[in-house]
Amino acid sequence: MVRFDTTLAEDQRGRVYLPIDFEPDEVWGSKPRHHVHGTVNDMGIRGPIARFETGHGLVLGAAWRRGCGLAAGDRVSVVLNPEGPQRQDLAEDLAAALAASPAAAAFFDGLAQFYRNAYLRWIDSTKRDPNKRRDRIAQVVELLEEGIKQRSG
């Protein structure tokens, strides 16, 4: 969990965003994309951290801001956490398979929690058959290496 105060900013395209005053890769490990959840002035927020000219930030959509009454220039208190299951939370067999395939691991780390959870549910549905579990883990690693967000069928 990361806590900080910041001032909402606006980019050249008119998007209002929450500047992130730390390097996400240093805090949560290197990932192609960091999906986060947390609060801004005690109001729930979630989304991917994006790259802006001045650094990293989290875009705050117009509808969300309208409901919260926030605008560029407002000072806010923020709490952020990585969203969804993280690699350190995975079962040993799956964690080892991902560690053996840096490409699959990097792609898994960049997926939104919806896709990560779908893969994990599919693997975990084989608890009574260790051979089937091993096969599914191998299939998931192959799909992730190919950059496939979700399996078909």
HELIX and SHEET records of a PDB file:
HELIX    1   1 PRO A   24  TRP A   28  1                                   5    
HELIX    2   2 ALA A   62  CYS A   68  1                                   7    
HELIX    3   3 ARG A   87  ASP A   89  5                                   3    
HELIX    4   4 GLU A   92  ALA A   99  1                                   8    
HELIX    5   5 PRO A  102  GLY A  110  1                                   9    
HELIX    6   6 GLN A  113  ASP A  124  1                                  12    
HELIX    7   7 PRO A  130  GLU A  145  1                                  16    
SHEET    1   A 4 VAL A   2  THR A   7  0                                        
SHEET    2   A 4 ARG A  75  PRO A  82 -1                                        
SHEET    3   A 4 HIS A  35  VAL A  40 -1                                        
SHEET    4   A 4 MET A  43  PRO A  48 -1                                        
SHEET    1   B 4 ALA A   9  GLU A  10  0                                        
SHEET    2   B 4 VAL A  16  ILE A  20 -1                                        
SHEET    3   B 4 GLY A  55  VAL A  59 -1                                        
SHEET    4   B 4 ALA A  50  PHE A  52 -1                                        
END                                                                             
